[in-house]
Amino acid sequence: MLSAYNELLKTLAALAPTDPKLKEEYRETAHGIVENMAKRLKVYPPEIQTNLKIRTHTTTLLSAQKPSN
C-alpha cells in the first residue's frame, strides 16, 4: 500500500508541470482515498461489514431433575 502511495505521489509530481488541471483532479481523488483509509484506521481492528443476515440460536441444556418422592 505504501509503495502504491509513493507511486501516486511521483505521478502527481510529474503531472504538476505538464498538466496542472489533470494533476489537480488526481490529487483530489488521492486525497479522498487517503481520508477514507485514515477514517477506517481510527477503529482497529475494523468492523466486519456484511450484507448477510446471521441467525443465532441459543440452546439451553436442562439438567436432569431428580424425582421428588
HELIX and SHEET records of a PDB file:
HELIX    1   1 LEU A    2  THR A   18  1                                  17    
HELIX    2   2 PRO A   20  LEU A   41  1                                  22    
END                                                                             
